[in-house]
Amino acid sequence: MREKSFKYSVIHKSKITSLFYYFIISILVLATSSCKIYRFTDASVDPNWKTFSMSQTINIATLQNPNAAPAFTEKIKEKFLRDTRLVMIRESGDLEFSATITEYNIDPVAITNTETTAQNRLNISVKLDCVNKRDNSKSFSQTFRDGENYDANRQFSDVENSLLNTIFDRLVQQIFNRTFGNW
């Protein structure tokens, strides 16, 4: 009798353990299949939008860098092509973008006790117009602004390209979030 109950107990524990593992695995499968991991690069692109067009950026800032406008245009194109399924066309896209650099200036930001500048800041503002041909309520016109500090002892020409890339990356991310952000 004892042997019979021992076998029953071992078999019963084995079935319970198996059922428990199946239950846990089922819960994990359901939980992971219904969840989505969101990233800051996630975009909410309307399925009706297939194309975008980007006109060449215009630079009307007082301080001029001849490479700024073309570099900014390329950064926007690259970001949209890399992080959305939209196709770029020359003109009349579902989303039409035009940008104007309105500010490109250097301001002192850290004055020392000897009244000299320790740091300067390159500030850039870009006015962006987005025309949404599929849904005009999602069209917008907005100015985006960002800047980056640099050591005042360095020549601006030595750090300008690096600053420009950093600032443009952040401005493009702001524009991307405004256009496609799903939050």
C-alpha positions as YAML, in Angstrom:
chain: A
units: angstrom
residues:
- id: 1
  name: MET
  ca: [0.00, 0.00, 0.00]
- id: 2
  name: ARG
  ca: [2.81, 2.31, 0.89]
- id: 3
  name: GLU
  ca: [4.51, 1.69, -2.46]
- id: 4
  name: LYS
  ca: [1.28, 2.51, -4.29]
- id: 5
  name: SER
  ca: [0.82, 5.80, -2.49]
- id: 6
  name: PHE
  ca: [4.49, 6.69, -3.09]
- id: 7
  name: LYS
  ca: [4.07, 6.10, -6.86]
- id: 8
  name: TYR
  ca: [0.84, 8.13, -6.86]
- id: 9
  name: SER
  ca: [2.57, 10.93, -4.97]
- id: 10
  name: VAL
  ca: [5.55, 11.01, -7.36]
- id: 11
  name: ILE
  ca: [3.32, 10.90, -10.44]
- id: 12
  name: HIS
  ca: [0.99, 13.53, -8.99]
- id: 13
  name: LYS
  ca: [3.92, 15.89, -8.14]
- id: 14
  name: SER
  ca: [5.37, 15.36, -11.60]
- id: 15
  name: LYS
  ca: [2.05, 16.30, -13.26]
- id: 16
  name: ILE
  ca: [1.65, 19.35, -11.04]
- id: 17
  name: THR
  ca: [5.21, 20.48, -11.78]
- id: 18
  name: SER
  ca: [4.66, 20.01, -15.52]
- id: 19
  name: LEU
  ca: [1.36, 21.89, -15.43]
- id: 20
  name: PHE
  ca: [2.99, 24.69, -13.45]
- id: 21
  name: TYR
  ca: [5.79, 25.03, -16.02]
- id: 22
  name: TYR
  ca: [3.32, 25.00, -18.91]
- id: 23
  name: PHE
  ca: [1.29, 27.68, -17.15]
- id: 24
  name: ILE
  ca: [4.36, 29.89, -16.58]
- id: 25
  name: ILE
  ca: [5.55, 29.46, -20.16]
- id: 26
  name: SER
  ca: [2.07, 30.28, -21.48]
- id: 27
  name: ILE
  ca: [1.91, 33.45, -19.40]
- id: 28
  name: LEU
  ca: [5.35, 34.54, -20.61]
- id: 29
  name: VAL
  ca: [4.46, 33.88, -24.25]
- id: 30
  name: LEU
  ca: [1.23, 35.86, -23.96]
- id: 31
  name: ALA
  ca: [2.88, 38.70, -22.08]
- id: 32
  name: THR
  ca: [5.75, 39.13, -24.51]
- id: 33
  name: SER
  ca: [3.65, 38.78, -27.63]
- id: 34
  name: SER
  ca: [1.22, 41.47, -26.55]
- id: 35
  name: CYS
  ca: [3.85, 43.97, -25.45]
- id: 36
  name: LYS
  ca: [5.80, 46.36, -27.59]
- id: 37
  name: ILE
  ca: [9.02, 47.94, -26.49]
- id: 38
  name: TYR
  ca: [8.85, 51.62, -27.32]
- id: 39
  name: ARG
  ca: [11.91, 53.59, -28.24]
- id: 40
  name: PHE
  ca: [12.38, 57.31, -28.72]
- id: 41
  name: THR
  ca: [12.82, 56.67, -32.42]
- id: 42
  name: ASP
  ca: [9.39, 55.09, -32.81]
- id: 43
  name: ALA
  ca: [7.39, 57.01, -35.34]
- id: 44
  name: SER
  ca: [3.68, 57.23, -35.87]
- id: 45
  name: VAL
  ca: [3.47, 57.41, -39.63]
- id: 46
  name: ASP
  ca: [-0.05, 57.61, -40.97]
- id: 47
  name: PRO
  ca: [-0.58, 54.66, -43.37]
- id: 48
  name: ASN
  ca: [-1.94, 57.13, -45.96]
- id: 49
  name: TRP
  ca: [1.43, 58.88, -46.10]
- id: 50
  name: LYS
  ca: [3.67, 57.30, -48.70]
- id: 51
  name: THR
  ca: [6.01, 60.11, -49.75]
- id: 52
  name: PHE
  ca: [7.69, 63.26, -48.53]
- id: 53
  name: SER
  ca: [9.50, 66.08, -50.27]
- id: 54
  name: MET
  ca: [12.04, 68.47, -48.83]
- id: 55
  name: SER
  ca: [12.93, 71.70, -50.53]
- id: 56
  name: GLN
  ca: [16.44, 73.08, -50.15]
- id: 57
  name: THR
  ca: [16.90, 74.91, -46.84]
- id: 58
  name: ILE
  ca: [17.26, 78.69, -47.09]
- id: 59
  name: ASN
  ca: [19.69, 80.56, -44.86]
- id: 60
  name: ILE
  ca: [18.65, 84.12, -43.95]
- id: 61
  name: ALA
  ca: [20.67, 84.35, -40.71]
- id: 62
  name: THR
  ca: [22.93, 87.36, -40.26]
- id: 63
  name: LEU
  ca: [26.01, 85.20, -39.69]
- id: 64
  name: GLN
  ca: [26.38, 82.92, -42.70]
- id: 65
  name: ASN
  ca: [27.93, 79.49, -43.07]
- id: 66
  name: PRO
  ca: [27.64, 78.44, -46.73]
- id: 67
  name: ASN
  ca: [27.48, 74.75, -45.77]
- id: 68
  name: ALA
  ca: [24.78, 75.09, -43.12]
- id: 69
  name: ALA
  ca: [21.68, 75.07, -45.33]
- id: 70
  name: PRO
  ca: [22.68, 72.09, -47.53]
- id: 71
  name: ALA
  ca: [23.89, 70.15, -44.47]
- id: 72
  name: PHE
  ca: [20.60, 70.70, -42.66]
- id: 73
  name: THR
  ca: [18.57, 69.60, -45.69]
- id: 74
  name: GLU
  ca: [20.58, 66.40, -45.97]
- id: 75
  name: LYS
  ca: [20.24, 65.63, -42.25]
- id: 76
  name: ILE
  ca: [16.44, 65.84, -42.45]
- id: 77
  name: LYS
  ca: [16.31, 63.67, -45.56]
- id: 78
  name: GLU
  ca: [18.58, 61.03, -44.02]
- id: 79
  name: LYS
  ca: [16.58, 60.91, -40.78]
- id: 80
  name: PHE
  ca: [13.21, 60.55, -42.50]
- id: 81
  name: LEU
  ca: [14.48, 57.92, -44.92]
- id: 82
  name: ARG
  ca: [16.22, 55.95, -42.16]
- id: 83
  name: ASP
  ca: [13.49, 56.07, -39.51]
- id: 84
  name: THR
  ca: [10.26, 55.96, -41.54]
- id: 85
  name: ARG
  ca: [8.94, 53.95, -44.46]
- id: 86
  name: LEU
  ca: [8.32, 57.14, -46.46]
- id: 87
  name: VAL
  ca: [9.85, 57.54, -49.90]
- id: 88
  name: MET
  ca: [11.41, 60.85, -50.83]
- id: 89
  name: ILE
  ca: [10.29, 62.45, -54.07]
- id: 90
  name: ARG
  ca: [11.40, 65.68, -55.68]
- id: 91
  name: GLU
  ca: [8.17, 67.65, -55.13]
- id: 92
  name: SER
  ca: [4.51, 67.31, -54.12]
- id: 93
  name: GLY
  ca: [5.00, 64.63, -51.48]
- id: 94
  name: ASP
  ca: [2.24, 63.67, -49.07]
- id: 95
  name: LEU
  ca: [4.30, 65.68, -46.58]
- id: 96
  name: GLU
  ca: [6.09, 68.74, -47.96]
- id: 97
  name: PHE
  ca: [8.84, 70.28, -45.86]
- id: 98
  name: SER
  ca: [10.61, 73.60, -46.24]
- id: 99
  name: ALA
  ca: [13.11, 75.04, -43.78]
- id: 100
  name: THR
  ca: [14.71, 78.42, -43.22]
- id: 101
  name: ILE
  ca: [17.69, 79.04, -40.95]
- id: 102
  name: THR
  ca: [16.67, 82.26, -39.22]
- id: 103
  name: GLU
  ca: [19.34, 82.47, -36.51]
- id: 104
  name: TYR
  ca: [23.01, 81.49, -36.54]
- id: 105
  name: ASN
  ca: [24.88, 83.46, -33.92]
- id: 106
  name: ILE
  ca: [27.47, 83.26, -31.19]
- id: 107
  name: ASP
  ca: [26.78, 84.55, -27.68]
- id: 108
  name: PRO
  ca: [29.09, 84.68, -24.67]
- id: 109
  name: VAL
  ca: [27.68, 82.47, -21.89]
- id: 110
  name: ALA
  ca: [30.34, 82.27, -19.17]
- id: 111
  name: ILE
  ca: [32.12, 85.41, -18.06]
- id: 112
  name: THR
  ca: [35.13, 84.99, -15.77]
- id: 113
  name: ASN
  ca: [36.04, 87.20, -12.80]
- id: 114
  name: THR
  ca: [38.46, 89.05, -15.10]
- id: 115
  name: GLU
  ca: [35.54, 89.94, -17.36]
- id: 116
  name: THR
  ca: [36.70, 87.70, -20.17]
- id: 117
  name: THR
  ca: [34.58, 85.07, -21.80]
- id: 118
  name: ALA
  ca: [35.22, 81.46, -20.77]
- id: 119
  name: GLN
  ca: [32.58, 79.91, -23.02]
- id: 120
  name: ASN
  ca: [30.61, 80.91, -26.07]
- id: 121
  name: ARG
  ca: [27.44, 79.39, -27.44]
- id: 122
  name: LEU
  ca: [26.48, 78.81, -31.05]
- id: 123
  name: ASN
  ca: [22.69, 79.23, -31.35]
- id: 124
  name: ILE
  ca: [20.75, 78.08, -34.39]
- id: 125
  name: SER
  ca: [17.04, 78.55, -35.10]
- id: 126
  name: VAL
  ca: [15.23, 76.89, -37.96]
- id: 127
  name: LYS
  ca: [11.71, 77.72, -39.06]
- id: 128
  name: LEU
  ca: [10.10, 74.63, -40.54]
- id: 129
  name: ASP
  ca: [6.90, 74.49, -42.55]
- id: 130
  name: CYS
  ca: [5.22, 71.11, -42.98]
- id: 131
  name: VAL
  ca: [2.30, 70.84, -45.36]
- id: 132
  name: ASN
  ca: [0.35, 67.63, -44.97]
- id: 133
  name: LYS
  ca: [-1.49, 67.04, -48.24]
- id: 134
  name: ARG
  ca: [-3.53, 64.13, -46.80]
- id: 135
  name: ASP
  ca: [-4.68, 65.82, -43.59]
- id: 136
  name: ASN
  ca: [-4.32, 69.59, -43.43]
- id: 137
  name: SER
  ca: [-5.02, 69.58, -39.67]
- id: 138
  name: LYS
  ca: [-1.59, 67.95, -39.22]
- id: 139
  name: SER
  ca: [0.23, 70.70, -41.13]
- id: 140
  name: PHE
  ca: [2.34, 73.04, -39.02]
- id: 141
  name: SER
  ca: [4.80, 75.89, -39.05]
- id: 142
  name: GLN
  ca: [7.18, 76.07, -36.10]
- id: 143
  name: THR
  ca: [10.56, 77.49, -35.17]
- id: 144
  name: PHE
  ca: [13.00, 75.06, -33.56]
- id: 145
  name: ARG
  ca: [16.00, 76.37, -31.63]
- id: 146
  name: ASP
  ca: [19.08, 74.76, -30.12]
- id: 147
  name: GLY
  ca: [22.64, 75.65, -29.26]
- id: 148
  name: GLU
  ca: [25.93, 74.26, -28.04]
- id: 149
  name: ASN
  ca: [28.62, 75.77, -25.81]
- id: 150
  name: TYR
  ca: [32.30, 75.73, -26.65]
- id: 151
  name: ASP
  ca: [35.51, 76.95, -25.05]
- id: 152
  name: ALA
  ca: [36.06, 80.62, -25.87]
- id: 153
  name: ASN
  ca: [39.81, 80.04, -26.11]
- id: 154
  name: ARG
  ca: [39.26, 77.93, -29.24]
- id: 155
  name: GLN
  ca: [38.85, 79.43, -32.66]
- id: 156
  name: PHE
  ca: [35.24, 79.21, -33.81]
- id: 157
  name: SER
  ca: [36.35, 77.98, -37.24]
- id: 158
  name: ASP
  ca: [38.07, 75.00, -35.55]
- id: 159
  name: VAL
  ca: [34.91, 73.83, -33.75]
- id: 160
  name: GLU
  ca: [32.18, 75.08, -36.07]
- id: 161
  name: ASN
  ca: [31.60, 71.87, -38.05]
- id: 162
  name: SER
  ca: [31.42, 69.75, -34.92]
- id: 163
  name: LEU
  ca: [29.00, 72.19, -33.25]
- id: 164
  name: LEU
  ca: [26.92, 72.36, -36.41]
- id: 165
  name: ASN
  ca: [26.56, 68.58, -36.59]
- id: 166
  name: THR
  ca: [25.60, 68.30, -32.92]
- id: 167
  name: ILE
  ca: [23.02, 71.09, -33.09]
- id: 168
  name: PHE
  ca: [21.56, 69.91, -36.40]
- id: 169
  name: ASP
  ca: [21.18, 66.37, -35.06]
- id: 170
  name: ARG
  ca: [19.14, 67.68, -32.12]
- id: 171
  name: LEU
  ca: [17.09, 70.04, -34.28]
- id: 172
  name: VAL
  ca: [16.28, 67.24, -36.73]
- id: 173
  name: GLN
  ca: [15.24, 65.02, -33.81]
- id: 174
  name: GLN
  ca: [12.94, 67.79, -32.54]
- id: 175
  name: ILE
  ca: [11.39, 68.11, -35.99]
- id: 176
  name: PHE
  ca: [11.04, 64.35, -36.32]
- id: 177
  name: ASN
  ca: [9.33, 64.13, -32.93]
- id: 178
  name: ARG
  ca: [6.97, 66.99, -33.82]
- id: 179
  name: THR
  ca: [6.06, 65.38, -37.15]
- id: 180
  name: PHE
  ca: [5.95, 61.69, -36.31]
- id: 181
  name: GLY
  ca: [6.13, 61.44, -32.51]
- id: 182
  name: ASN
  ca: [3.50, 59.19, -30.99]
- id: 183
  name: TRP
  ca: [3.33, 60.58, -27.46]
...
